[in-house]
Amino acid sequence: MTANDWPGAAELETALERLMDAIDQGRGPEVASALAEVDRLAAGMDRSAPARLRHFLSQRAYQKALAALRGEATEGHRPG
């Protein structure tokens, strides 16, 4: 199973994209809102979500989590 083929993957990817955009644009209230959504979705993840993705989220490595959802390689890691 890849990082993007489990229930909730698309919703989490959208929330992470919104978070990254809000951070890049310096929109504080939207950062807080997006972060709350990412945290809510991460808390609801079950064991069907890839362990690497769960690890990135637990470490608040949101760019790596987004890359994993997109199937992109992250530092020292290959997708899959």
N, C-alpha and C positions, 0 to 999 in steps of 0.2 A: 504494500500500500504506500502510495506516495503522500506527500504532505498536503496535496490538494484534492484528494478523492475520498474524503470522509465527510459525514454530515456536519455542516457548519463551517466548512472550509471557505466557501465563497463569502459568507457573512463576516468571518474573521478577517479575510483579506481586505474587504471593503473598509472595515473598521481600522485596520492598520494603515491603509492608504490615507484615510481621513486624518488619522493621528499624525503621520509623517508630514502631510501637507500643512496641517495646522502648526506643527512645530516649525517647519521651514518658513512659514509666513508670519510667525510670531503672534498667533492669535490665541492668547492665553485661555479665555473661556472655552474656546472650541477644543483646545488641547485637553483641558480637564474633562470635558464631555466625552471626547473620543477615547481618552484613557480609561474612563469608567466603563465604556462599552467594551473595550478590549479586555479589561479585567473581568467583566461579567461573562464574556464569551469564553475566556480562558478557564474560568472557574467551572464552567459547565462542560468542559471537554471530558470525554471519557477515554478509556484505554484504546479506542479505535483510532484516535489521533496519534500520529507518529511521535515516538519518544523524543526525538531530536527537536521537534517543534514545541512540544510541551516544555522541554528544557530551556529553549530560547525564551519562551514566554515567562517561565519562572525566574529567569535571570534578567528579565526586562530588556532583552536584546531584541528589540522590536524590528530593527532593520534586518537582522538575520532571520527572524521569524517570517517576515514578509518575503525575503529572498527564498526561503524554504518553500513557502506556499506557491511561489511563482516557478519553482523548479530550478532556481538559479543556484550556482555553487556559492558557498560562503567560505570565509577564511578557513583553510585547512579541511574543508568538507566538500564532498561531491554529492549532488542530489541523488536520492534513491534509497 
